[in-house]
Structure formats: C-alpha cells, structure tokens
Amino acid sequence: MRDPFFRPPELLVKATQPIAKTLALKTLPLHVHEILPAFCIYEFINRIVSPYVSSHLAPKTYPQLSRKSKINWNVHFVSMVQSCFINALALWVICADKERMGMNWKERVWGYTGAGGMVQGFAAGYFAWDLLTSVQDIDVHGWGALAHAASALTVSMMGFRPFVNYYGLNLILYELSTPFLNIHWCLDKIGMTGSKLQLVNGVALLTTFGSSRLVWGTYQNYRMYQDIWRAIQYPEELPVPSWLAIAYLASTTALSVLNFYWFGRMIQTVTKRFEKPSKDQKDRKTK
C-alpha cells in the first residue's frame, strides 16, 4: 500500500539522503516530510495551543498551576492529540494494507510498505519531540520518561532501514491506553479525584493498558523475536547484523519492562483514589 500522504519535496529528499546513507536508513528520505511537520506541530501545540485552549477550558485550574504542573499539563495535552491521531492511523493501515497482511517472516523482518512507513514517520516525529522535552525538563518528567522516549525513537527510526517495520506498526498500538491515562491525570488536576468518571476511566485505563501493552505487546515482541532469530539462523537469505538485533531487542525489551513497572504503579495509583479512609484517618479528620 502506497503512502497516501503527499510526496516528499525533492529538495528535502536530497538533503536527507546523506544522513540516510550514513545511518543506513534507506526509506528515511521518503518519510522525512512526515517526521519534521509532526515534530513542529507537536511543539506548536505544546507552546501555543495547549496554554491557550487550557486557559479557556480550565480557567480556574490551569493559570494557577506551578511551572512543573503546567509543563506536565501541556505534555499530556500533546500526548492526547498524538495518541488519538496515531491510533486511528495505525489501525486504518493495519486493516487496509493488504500487502502487509500477506507478509511472510522475511517480509516481516525486512519488508516495507509506504503506508506503514507513513505511520512510522508520524510516530518518529512525536518521539523525537518527546525525547527533546524529556531532556529539557528532566526534573519534571524523570529518567523513566527519558528512557522511554529514547527507546521509542530508536525503535521507530530503525524501521526506516527498513527493519521489522511490520512489528513497529503493531507496537504503536501501545498508545491505545494513552488517552485514558491523560484523562485520569487531568481529572486529578481539575478536582475530580475519586469521582465516578475517574472510576470508569480508571477501569478503562487498566483494561486498555493491560491488553494493548502487556498482552498484545508481549505477544508481538515474542513473534518479532522469533522472526529475527529465524533471520539470524538463515544468513544466506538476508543477514541481520548482530548489533542491529541487539539494539532493537534491547529497546523493545526496555519498553516492555517499563510497561510492566508502570502497570503496577497504575494499579496502586488508581486503587488509592478509591480507598475508604481507615478509622484512624477518620478520627484524625474529626480532631
């Protein structure tokens, strides 16, 4: 399936080819016109759109937030826009790209379709922005967020070799849980902690996170490991450099470990919102 987005400008393709050749990212010039606009749009949303919209939608909350909380709010705003967009795009390509559906193990490792590359391009633009903001505000986001952004960008960029582009698209569906995570965070900030809406959203968050990241993600990683191992076993077909396999597997494994860690934290966070206060806590409040 061809890339349905407009063709990249020839000048931009030529400007990108040297770095693409150096890094062996053959299909990067075909999608750089999707990476760069995505990066710029998300930065524009972060700097301009989120402060403006949030000040009008939450006039009693957003202006009163501290610097760190405003940075977090804006990042969640960008994340909400990106996750809804990339989920819809990835699901559409997965369902509509018949060429992708018929791929064998060799094509799943080394194959490429323009539509799949388009999704990878838009995702890479976001992860590049996410990495930048994680570095700029490390005191706000923490080292876990930085590791996640670096791993996600590494995985998405390797897809331009192309390398396991098939699985890269599947793993983008990690983002199915992200809208509910952003809603949960926002409800805390606008004073709706412990509300029925947060309870319903919390159930949806844990369900989508567990199913998309832990179940679906682990299954896709397992299948990907199998295909990469098969490619290593048959080097006469299309050899997989050991460094490439190690780098990709390390990045995806890091993401998986973080997902399991965050799921445990989420369960604690969500259940804490709805715990009934103990007798001692009630007594303290009445004193």
Sequence and secondary structure as in RCSB ss.txt:
>XXXX:A:sequence
MRDPFFRPPELLVKATQPIAKTLALKTLPLHVHEILPAFCIYEFINRIVSPYVSSHLAPKTYPQLSRKSKINWNV
HFVSMVQSCFINALALWVICADKERMGMNWKERVWGYTGAGGMVQGFAAGYFAWDLLTSVQDIDVHGWGALAHAA
SALTVSMMGFRPFVNYYGLNLILYELSTPFLNIHWCLDKIGMTGSKLQLVNGVALLTTFGSSRLVWGTYQNYRMY
QDIWRAIQYPEELPVPSWLAIAYLASTTALSVLNFYWFGRMIQTVTKRFEKPSKDQKDRKTK
>XXXX:A:secstr
    S    HHHHHHHHHHHHHTT TTGGGTHHHHHHHHHHHHHIIIIIHHHHHHHHSTTTGGGS HHHHHHHHH
HHHHHHHHHHHHHHHHHHHHH HHHHT  HHHHHH   HHHHHHHHHHHHHHHHHHHHHHHTHHHHHHHHHHHHH
HHHHHHHHTTS SSHHHHHHHGGGGGGHHHHHHHHHHHHTT TT HHHHHHHHHHHHHHIIIIIIIHHHHHHHHH
HHHHHHHH TTTS   HHHHHHHHHHHHHHHHHHHHHHHHHHHHHHHHT    HHHHHHHH 
